[in-house]
Amino acid sequence: MDLVVWGLDKLDWKFFLGVLNIIIIDIILAGDNAVVIAMAVRSLPRKQRQLGIILGAGGAVLLRVILTFFVAQLLGIQFIKLVGGLLITWIAVKLFIEGAPEQTDKEAKSLLQAMWLIIVADITMSLDNVLAVAGASQGNPFLLLFGLALSIPFVVFTSNLLAYLMDRYPIIIYIGAAVLGRVAGEMISTDPFIVNWLNPPEWFVYTMEGVLAVGVVVMGKLWIWYTFRKARLATAIPEREPGTPGLMG
């Protein structure tokens, strides 16, 4: 094996500092992906949950490997993060509605449906994650691959833990939706188009994060209330059979 090609020719303090930085980055950034995976697989039958978590984590890492080659260019394109933030907002509301404790009659989704949501979310959320790992690796191929591979067990472990806790403590579903809303707010407010157009101050980014963190929960609650109200009206006013006189007839 060519040690120079893989960046293993100089195992100095900078190399091991890079290893430490990547471990810390993976621990921190695994949370966002784990929240999406845990919320997406929560509605799956229990036998399919573990498979969904493994496939979701593997898909997230595969996407990061692909995006590594394009991330610097993609993050500079206008509307990429803006559209990604809007997608994450939609996913956060959808997952909150499906997992909310009030939804007592919700149906279990299929594994393919869960994987589709995970993939869409990972594509939009992995851009900043890949950039952080790529920056910490400083062009070292081994450190880059190490960071991508290390994220798999972190995401799998965190997703398993969150899925278990969501079953026992439904309040975590609210927290998970708020976390995704915060991510969406950060992506939207830091899109190059928004930055060049508004030149927003730092407080604007924090405000957007807070508004969407609360907003996705509020939108989900309003949609659940609307569907419940619509169902109650449908059961309270049965359809009149043909030929039956109305109240004024």
VEXLOSE-158631 format. One line per field, with one value per residue: x, y, z of N, C-alpha, C in turn; residue in one letter; residue number from 1. Coordinates in pm, whole numbers, plus 50000, padded with zeros to 5 digits. Atoms other than C-alpha are relative to their C-alpha. Example, Ala and Ser with C-alpha at 12.3 -4.5 7.8 and 13.67 -1.06 7.14 Angstrom:
BEGIN
nxx	c(50089,49918)
nyy	c(49881,49881)
nzz	c(50000,49994)
caxx	c(51230,51367)
cayy	c(49550,49894)
cazz	c(50780,50714)
cxx	c(50090,49923)
cyy	c(50120,50109)
czz	c(50000,50073)
r	c(A,S)
k	c(1,2)
***
This chain:
BEGIN
nxx	c(50085,49924,50035,50009,50130,50105,49976,49953,49854,49960,50090,49957,50105,50107,50082,50084,50093,50106,50083,50082,50099,50100,50084,50090,50096,50095,50090,50093,50083,50082,50130,50104,50039,50063,50138,50081,50015,50082,50139,50053,50021,50085,50129,49983,50012,49878,49903,49932,49935,49854,49959,50015,49893,49873,50004,50000,49866,49915,50034,49949,49854,49977,50025,49891,49885,50026,50004,49867,49933,50069,50060,49953,50068,50144,50035,49990,50106,50118,50127,49982,50031,50136,50092,49975,50065,50145,50025,49987,50120,50111,49974,50018,50145,50057,49960,50066,50141,50007,49955,50057,50078,50144,50038,50020,50042,49908,49959,49855,49956,49915,49856,49963,50042,49907,49871,50010,49989,49863,49909,50023,49947,49854,49941,49999,49933,49862,49908,49916,49929,49886,49904,49930,49905,49898,49911,49919,49904,49895,49954,49944,50101,50031,50085,50131,50069,50018,50114,50123,50029,50030,50135,50100,50042,50057,50138,50079,50021,50086,50135,50061,50032,50110,50123,50046,50047,50125,50108,50025,50022,50044,49956,49878,50044,50006,49863,49942,50056,49942,49860,50001,50040,49884,49909,50059,49984,49860,49971,50067,49945,49860,49991,49932,50097,50047,49886,49968,50116,50034,49883,50063,49912,49996,50123,50102,49985,50054,50146,50056,49990,50103,50134,50032,50002,50135,50098,50032,50089,50129,50064,50042,50115,50115,50047,50066,50130,50088,50045,50092,50125,50064,50052,50116,50113,50045,50077,50117,50100,49998,50053,50141,50025,50081,50145,50039,50024,49913,50062,50102,50098)
nyy	c(49880,49876,49918,49859,49980,50003,49898,50064,49993,49913,50018,49903,49951,49943,50111,50049,49893,50014,50115,49956,49904,50071,50074,49904,49954,50109,50013,49887,49996,50121,49977,49958,50115,50100,49955,50031,50146,50051,49960,50066,50143,50023,50051,50130,50116,50013,50090,49930,49879,50013,49997,49862,49919,50037,49951,49855,49955,50031,49907,49868,49999,50009,49868,49911,50031,49939,49855,49950,49952,49885,49918,49862,49930,49997,49904,49865,49977,49941,50073,50141,50013,49949,50109,50107,49963,50017,50144,50048,49952,50089,50131,49989,49996,50130,50098,49966,50041,50146,50056,49930,50087,49985,50081,50136,50092,49990,50127,50018,49979,50106,49975,49915,49863,49947,49978,49884,49881,49993,49962,49859,49919,50012,49925,49857,49972,50048,49907,49937,50105,50042,49890,49998,50112,49975,49897,50058,50095,49920,50065,50132,50098,50096,49934,49979,50128,50034,49923,50050,50133,49992,49946,50107,50049,49891,49977,50119,50004,49888,50024,50104,49942,49904,50072,50062,49896,49943,50090,49986,49861,49933,49860,49994,49975,49854,49949,50037,49912,49867,50006,49993,49865,49913,50026,49936,49857,49967,50018,49895,49867,49992,50022,49886,49901,49922,49924,49891,49912,49934,49984,50004,50005,50130,50024,50044,50146,50061,49980,50095,50133,50009,49994,50127,50105,49997,50002,50133,50062,49932,50043,50138,50002,49945,50099,50107,49945,49989,50133,50049,49925,50047,50134,49988,49949,50105,50100,49936,49969,50108,49964,50028,50098,49949,50012,49964,49856,49922,49944,49901,50061)
nzz	c(50000,50010,49884,50040,50065,49899,49899,49877,49996,49888,49886,49899,49911,50083,50045,49889,49968,50099,49959,49886,50049,50078,49906,49936,50102,50028,49884,50001,50120,50013,49938,50095,50082,49913,49972,50119,50013,49889,50020,50120,49979,49883,50044,50062,49911,49919,50063,50109,49950,50002,50140,50045,49941,50064,50138,49996,49966,50115,50108,49963,50021,50145,50055,49960,50085,50132,49989,49966,50120,50056,49895,50002,50108,49977,49895,50053,50098,49941,49987,49962,49858,49980,50035,49903,49875,50015,49999,49863,49929,50037,49941,49855,49972,50036,49900,49874,50011,49997,49873,49884,49912,50025,50115,49949,50106,50113,50059,50014,50137,50051,49991,50113,49969,49900,50063,50088,49916,49947,50108,50034,49890,49995,50110,49967,49873,49997,50064,49898,49928,50081,50003,49872,49998,50102,49947,49892,50056,50064,50122,49975,50043,49894,49901,50060,49999,49860,49950,50061,49948,49858,49979,50007,49867,49920,50043,49967,49855,49960,50054,49916,49869,50014,50032,49875,49910,50053,49961,49856,49963,50123,50005,50083,50137,50010,50001,50129,50104,49979,50045,50147,50035,49980,50112,50118,49986,50024,50142,50077,49972,50045,50145,50064,50050,49885,49946,50092,50014,49875,49912,49868,49881,49933,49926,50094,50013,49879,50000,50096,49940,49896,50060,50064,49897,49944,50109,50049,49900,50011,50125,49982,49910,50072,50098,49925,49956,50118,50041,49898,50014,50122,49974,49911,50079,50092,49924,49938,50104,50100,50132,50017,50104,50110,49981,49863,49995,49914,49880,50038,50091)
caxx	c(50000,50133,50141,50191,49876,49668,49824,49984,50346,50351,50188,50266,50063,49870,49751,49626,49475,49282,49164,49041,48868,48689,48569,48424,48263,48107,47966,47810,47683,47547,47259,47074,47081,46991,46683,46555,46619,46467,46151,46119,46149,45928,45614,45764,45677,45927,46087,46178,46309,46665,46689,46560,46817,47108,47000,46936,47278,47449,47265,47364,47733,47714,47562,47838,48103,47940,47883,48244,48356,48103,48026,48244,48084,47729,47734,47822,47525,47229,46900,47059,47045,46721,46540,46706,46581,46226,46247,46368,46079,45829,45994,45998,45625,45543,45742,45593,45238,45310,45476,45272,45115,44772,44776,44629,44505,44815,44916,45265,45449,45647,46025,46050,45851,46077,46392,46267,46223,46564,46740,46576,46665,47021,47087,46997,47146,47476,47622,47744,47839,48065,48224,48311,48473,48653,48791,48911,49083,49288,49309,49428,49248,49276,49128,48846,48753,48801,48552,48295,48327,48317,47986,47809,47825,47754,47437,47321,47370,47208,46914,46849,46859,46630,46378,46362,46326,46053,45846,45882,45884,45673,45795,46117,45915,45848,46217,46320,46084,46217,46577,46497,46320,46631,46846,46604,46617,46997,47009,46757,46915,47270,47184,47406,47098,46967,47313,47378,47026,46967,47317,47147,47305,47385,47068,46861,47004,46923,46573,46506,46627,46394,46094,46117,46198,45867,45694,45721,45558,45283,45215,45204,44964,44737,44726,44642,44367,44229,44219,44055,43795,43726,43683,43444,43230,43218,43092,42851,42676,42610,42544,42171,42050,41898,41526,41536,41375,41597,41527,41328,41143)
cayy	c(50000,50344,50536,50870,50828,50752,51030,50794,50892,51155,51035,51354,51554,51728,51390,51278,51620,51573,51230,51388,51674,51433,51216,51523,51647,51305,51288,51633,51599,51246,51391,51558,51250,51026,51237,51199,50823,50761,50959,50797,50438,50491,50414,50096,49752,49669,49388,49635,49913,49782,49722,50073,50224,50030,50113,50475,50516,50340,50557,50871,50779,50681,51018,51190,51006,51124,51477,51506,51563,51840,51997,52306,52395,52307,52524,52827,52786,53009,52848,52506,52553,52753,52470,52218,52408,52412,52037,51975,52189,51974,51652,51773,51854,51524,51316,51506,51443,51072,51029,51262,51096,51233,51019,50705,50560,50620,50341,50197,50316,50084,50050,50212,50515,50557,50520,50781,51039,50954,50988,51323,51459,51325,51480,51825,51793,51628,51926,52112,51785,51679,52023,52005,51661,51760,52071,51873,51616,51894,51698,51376,51087,50850,51104,51180,50812,50759,51037,50903,50544,50646,50825,50492,50346,50688,50734,50372,50388,50731,50635,50318,50511,50787,50543,50359,50681,50810,50503,50560,50940,51095,51445,51357,51363,51732,51790,51600,51803,52124,52016,51957,52292,52461,52292,52414,52768,52769,52638,52893,53194,53106,53040,53255,53421,53527,53636,53846,53991,54070,54053,53932,53995,53705,53754,53697,53344,53262,53409,53197,52887,52961,53047,52725,52513,52624,52658,52294,52182,52443,52350,51982,52045,52258,51988,51720,51946,52005,51635,51547,51822,51706,51346,51452,51651,51356,51122,51377,51455,51127,51150,51170,50872,50940,51011,51106,51448,51715,51907,52174,51927)
cazz	c(50000,49905,50234,50057,49845,50153,50359,50611,50547,50826,51146,51338,51591,51310,51184,51525,51590,51265,51385,51712,51528,51294,51584,51757,51433,51365,51718,51684,51327,51367,51566,51277,51055,51348,51425,51069,51063,51407,51325,50981,51108,51415,51211,51067,51203,51478,51275,50999,51222,51256,50882,50818,51055,50899,50542,50637,50799,50509,50259,50450,50437,50069,49990,50186,49982,49658,49782,49902,49544,49480,49818,49785,49452,49560,49872,49659,49424,49497,49608,49683,50061,50036,49857,50090,50393,50259,50196,50550,50681,50490,50609,50970,50962,50789,51037,51332,51206,51155,51493,51715,52020,51920,51604,51759,51430,51216,50979,50968,50657,50433,50445,50100,50215,50518,50306,50058,50334,50481,50144,50060,50404,50390,50050,50181,50531,50438,50251,50559,50731,50446,50431,50802,50771,50450,50622,50925,50703,50530,50208,50374,50194,50492,50736,50495,50455,50829,50905,50659,50786,51152,51104,51033,51387,51540,51331,51383,51761,51796,51570,51772,52098,51972,51823,52157,52355,52121,52201,52576,52586,52306,52402,52215,51891,51957,52027,51712,51492,51648,51581,51214,51201,51341,51074,50804,50941,50938,50580,50450,50620,50504,50138,49911,49759,50101,50216,49902,49895,50261,50410,50728,51070,51300,51503,51188,51151,51513,51473,51163,51346,51639,51420,51219,51526,51676,51339,51232,51559,51526,51163,51255,51544,51323,51056,51313,51457,51106,51020,51353,51305,50951,51071,51350,51107,50867,51141,51293,50962,50776,50406,50313,50115,49769,49789,50160,50219,50367,50686,50499,50278)
cxx	c(50088,49956,49983,49864,49889,50024,50049,50152,50050,49898,50046,49881,49885,49906,49905,49903,49883,49907,49905,49890,49887,49908,49898,49893,49895,49901,49893,49903,49915,49859,49891,49951,49928,49857,49908,49973,49909,49853,49939,49968,49903,49865,50010,49964,50133,50107,50080,50079,50152,50053,49992,50111,50133,50005,50006,50138,50097,49977,50054,50150,50032,49979,50112,50124,49984,50009,50136,50069,49938,49959,50044,49930,49850,49960,50009,49891,49877,49881,50017,49960,49859,49897,50017,49933,49850,49962,50007,49880,49882,50017,49977,49852,49937,50033,49936,49854,49987,50035,49937,49915,49850,49952,49985,49966,50093,50041,50152,50038,50088,50146,50045,49961,50095,50135,49998,50013,50142,50097,49984,50058,50152,50068,50013,50080,50148,50100,50095,50083,50126,50106,50081,50105,50113,50098,50092,50106,50116,50061,50060,49895,49961,49907,49860,49917,49972,49877,49868,49961,49957,49858,49893,49962,49939,49852,49912,49969,49903,49858,49927,49955,49881,49868,49942,49943,49870,49880,49962,49964,49962,50043,50123,49963,49990,50141,50067,49951,50059,50145,50007,49957,50115,50100,49948,50018,50143,50034,49940,50070,50146,50016,50066,49905,49951,50112,50031,49887,49976,50121,49956,50102,49989,49870,49889,50005,49940,49848,49932,50002,49890,49860,49963,50001,49861,49896,49963,49907,49861,49925,49950,49877,49875,49946,49929,49862,49902,49947,49904,49864,49922,49939,49877,49878,49944,49916,49874,49891,50006,49938,49853,49980,49914,49850,49954,49978,50094,49924,49890,49896,49884)
cyy	c(50125,50093,50147,50029,50010,50099,49944,50006,50085,49988,50091,50048,50061,49890,49955,50108,49998,49885,50042,50096,49930,49920,50093,50048,49893,49983,50110,49991,49875,50024,50033,49883,49895,50037,49965,49850,49945,50035,49929,49853,49972,49939,49865,49889,49975,49912,50070,50121,49993,50004,50142,50090,49971,50054,50153,50056,49973,50093,50140,50010,49993,50135,50096,49975,50066,50152,50061,50064,50128,50104,50146,50081,50014,50107,50144,50034,50056,49905,49853,49980,50050,49891,49884,50029,49985,49852,49943,50045,49908,49863,50003,50000,49864,49894,50028,49954,49848,49942,50061,49906,50007,49910,49854,49900,50003,49861,49994,50016,49884,50040,50094,50145,50065,50032,50122,50130,50018,50049,50148,50090,49997,50080,50148,50031,49965,50099,50063,49897,49957,50108,50005,49890,50022,50106,49945,49904,50070,49929,49863,49893,49902,50063,50023,49871,49954,50073,49951,49864,50006,50049,49891,49949,50109,50020,49881,49997,50110,49980,49895,50057,50095,49930,49934,50105,50064,49914,50022,50143,50080,50146,50015,50022,50150,50059,49969,50087,50140,50005,50009,50137,50099,49983,50069,50151,50046,49990,50113,50134,50015,49967,50122,50107,50090,50088,50121,50103,50082,50037,49994,50000,49864,49969,49950,49848,49929,50013,49902,49859,49982,49997,49866,49884,49992,49980,49861,49926,50060,49956,49856,49989,50052,49901,49885,50046,50006,49863,49939,50069,49954,49862,50005,50050,49893,49896,50060,50029,49891,50046,49958,49904,50061,49980,50036,50150,50069,50058,50097,49941,49960)
czz	c(50000,50112,49964,49939,50103,50113,50132,50014,50117,50112,50115,50082,49920,49952,50111,50050,49901,50032,50113,49954,49925,50091,50067,49902,49972,50115,49997,49883,49981,50051,49901,49916,50083,50032,49884,49992,50108,49982,49880,50025,50115,49960,49930,50098,50071,49933,49891,50047,49988,49858,49946,50052,49931,49857,49997,50030,49885,49884,50028,49973,49851,49934,50036,49914,49863,50008,50032,49880,49945,50104,49995,49892,50028,50101,49951,49900,50070,49995,50040,50147,50030,49971,50098,50133,49995,49999,50142,50084,49973,50064,50150,50037,49974,50106,50136,49997,50012,50136,50122,50084,49974,49887,50043,49891,49880,49953,49991,49853,49958,50014,49887,50024,50099,49936,49908,50079,50053,49892,49964,50108,50003,49890,50036,50126,49999,49943,50102,50076,49925,49998,50128,50007,49900,50049,50108,49947,49930,49880,50018,49965,50111,50103,49947,50002,50143,50057,49944,50058,50147,50027,49998,50138,50087,49965,50038,50149,50043,49951,50083,50134,49990,49969,50125,50094,49952,50035,50146,50040,49874,49989,49911,49853,49976,49989,49865,49887,50012,49954,49848,49952,50014,49886,49874,50006,49973,49852,49917,50018,49957,49852,49935,49948,50113,50054,49911,49992,50126,50086,50146,50114,50068,50073,49909,49983,50121,50006,49906,50057,50105,49943,49938,50099,50064,49890,49952,50097,49991,49875,50011,50088,49931,49899,50069,50048,49884,49958,50101,49987,49877,50019,50090,49924,49906,50072,50062,49901,49895,49870,49988,49883,49890,50027,50139,50005,50095,50118,49962,49909,50079)
r	c(M,D,L,V,V,W,G,L,D,K,L,D,W,K,F,F,L,G,V,L,N,I,I,I,I,D,I,I,L,A,G,D,N,A,V,V,I,A,M,A,V,R,S,L,P,R,K,Q,R,Q,L,G,I,I,L,G,A,G,G,A,V,L,L,R,V,I,L,T,F,F,V,A,Q,L,L,G,I,Q,F,I,K,L,V,G,G,L,L,I,T,W,I,A,V,K,L,F,I,E,G,A,P,E,Q,T,D,K,E,A,K,S,L,L,Q,A,M,W,L,I,I,V,A,D,I,T,M,S,L,D,N,V,L,A,V,A,G,A,S,Q,G,N,P,F,L,L,L,F,G,L,A,L,S,I,P,F,V,V,F,T,S,N,L,L,A,Y,L,M,D,R,Y,P,I,I,I,Y,I,G,A,A,V,L,G,R,V,A,G,E,M,I,S,T,D,P,F,I,V,N,W,L,N,P,P,E,W,F,V,Y,T,M,E,G,V,L,A,V,G,V,V,V,M,G,K,L,W,I,W,Y,T,F,R,K,A,R,L,A,T,A,I,P,E,R,E,P,G,T,P,G,L,M,G)
k	c(1,2,3,4,5,6,7,8,9,10,11,12,13,14,15,16,17,18,19,20,21,22,23,24,25,26,27,28,29,30,31,32,33,34,35,36,37,38,39,40,41,42,43,44,45,46,47,48,49,50,51,52,53,54,55,56,57,58,59,60,61,62,63,64,65,66,67,68,69,70,71,72,73,74,75,76,77,78,79,80,81,82,83,84,85,86,87,88,89,90,91,92,93,94,95,96,97,98,99,100,101,102,103,104,105,106,107,108,109,110,111,112,113,114,115,116,117,118,119,120,121,122,123,124,125,126,127,128,129,130,131,132,133,134,135,136,137,138,139,140,141,142,143,144,145,146,147,148,149,150,151,152,153,154,155,156,157,158,159,160,161,162,163,164,165,166,167,168,169,170,171,172,173,174,175,176,177,178,179,180,181,182,183,184,185,186,187,188,189,190,191,192,193,194,195,196,197,198,199,200,201,202,203,204,205,206,207,208,209,210,211,212,213,214,215,216,217,218,219,220,221,222,223,224,225,226,227,228,229,230,231,232,233,234,235,236,237,238,239,240,241,242,243,244,245,246,247,248,249)
***
